[in-house]
Amino acid sequence: MTDINQNSIDSLKKYIDISLGSQQKISFFILSWPQNIGKSNIAQDLSKEVLWDYFANDFLYIKDFSIELGKSHNIKVQQKDDETYKTLLKEHNYKDIWTREINTRLQQSPAWKAKILLIENIERMTIWAINAFLKNCEEPLENRIILATTANKSQ
């Protein structure tokens, strides 16, 4: 791990620890660096450290496959009939996940300290998905942490 990644993890962990120890109900962090720096890996490593054995239950990772799939957006609000997993490349399976499902997962109680949501390339959400997701920020639940990545902070 490079120094920049370790320094980033340490700084982000400090802020997450502060938010989990305070009365603040939700924390929203945007990691904005150029592409292929490792933003998602940093967020995932930190989440594993914060959640320990509860990582599998309390961590939701919305990985952006929009480029590989030829889509313009990675999260939409429409509900899809076929919710089966599909193979993408050799090492990945994907499932189309919708804002309603994300909201439902965040509303479930954490098994331990917190629920952590990682959204890769948040700028690729549709405007309708952003509006539907905004409820999580307007009516926050206790111990919910949202980590979002973007390579373009102006979007």
N, C-alpha and C positions, 0 to 999 in steps of 0.2 A: 504494500500500500504506500502510495506516495505521501510526502509531507502535506501537500495541499488537501488530500483526501482525509488524512488523520486530523488535521487542524479543523477542517469543515465538520467532521463527525463530532469532535470535541465541543465545538461552538454550538452546534445544533442540539447535542445532548444536554448541554448546560441549559439552554432555553426550554427544552422539553421538561427537564427536571423541575425547573422553576414553575412552569405552567401546571405540572401535575401536583406540585406542592402548594399551589395557591387556590384561591376560590374561583379562578377563571375556569369557565366550563368547557371551552373549546380552544384549541390552538390550531392555527393555519399557517403553514410555512411554505414558502415558494423557494425552491432551489433553482437559481437561474445562472447557468454557466453555458459555454458553448457546447455543441453536440459532442458526443463521445468522450466526455470527461469522466463519467461514472456517477452522475447524480443519483440515478436509481439504485446503484449498488451502495452508495453512501447511505441513502435512506433505508434500504433493506437491512444493511449491517447494523445500523443504529436501532432499528425496530427489533431486531433479534436480541440486541443487548438490553433494551428496555423491557421486552415482554418475556424473555427467557423461555421456559417450557410452554408458555401460553401463546407463542408466536403463531402456530398453525391455526389456532382458534380466533385470535384477536387481531390478525393482520390480513388486510385485503389489498392486493396489488392489482391495479388496473394498468396492465402493460399495453403500450401503444403498438398495434400491428397494422395501423392504417396504411402505411407505405407498402408493406409487404402484400397487403390485401387489395391495394389500389383504391382505397377509400380516402375521402377527404377529412373524415372525422373519426375519432375513436370511441366516443360516447354519444349516444342519442337517447331520445326519450321514448321512442316507439317500442312496443312490445313485439317480440319476434315469436312466431309459432314454433319453430324448431329450435330448441335450446340444447341441442347435442353438441358435444365437443368435436372440434374438427382439427385435423393435423395441419400444421403450418411449419414448413421446414422440417428438419429432422428432430430438433431438440425441443420443439414447442408444440403444445396443444393450446387452442384458444377456445373461448366461449364468448359469444357476444353478451355483454352485460349492459344493463340499462340503468338509467338514473334511479328508477323506482327500486331496483334491487340493491343499489348502493345505499340509498336512504334506509331501506329495511335493515341491512347489515349494520349500519351505524346506530340504529335504534335498539338493537339487541344489547343486553348488558354484557360488559366485558367479563371474561372469566377471571381476570386478575386486576391489573392496574388500569388499563386503558384499551380502547379500540384504536388501531392505527390504520388509516387509509392512505395508500400511496397511489397517486394518479400521475402517470407518465405523460408528458407533453399535454398539459392541461389546456393549452391554447387550441388544441384540436377538438375540443368539445363543441357541439352545436350550441347556438344561442339558446335554444329551447332547453337543452340539457343543463346549461349553466343556470338558467332561471329556476329549473326544477331542483337543482342541487343547492341553490342559494338558501333554501329553507334550513339546511343544516347549519348555516352560519347565522341566520336570523333567530332561530330558536334552538340554541345549542344545548346539547346534553353534556353531562359531566364526564370528564376523562375521555374525550374524543380528540384525537390528533389527526390532522389532515396534512399530509406532505404532498406537495405537487412539484413537478419538474417542468421546466421550459428552457428552450434554447434561445427564445426571443422574449425578453422581459417586457418589451413594449406591447406585446399582445396579451 
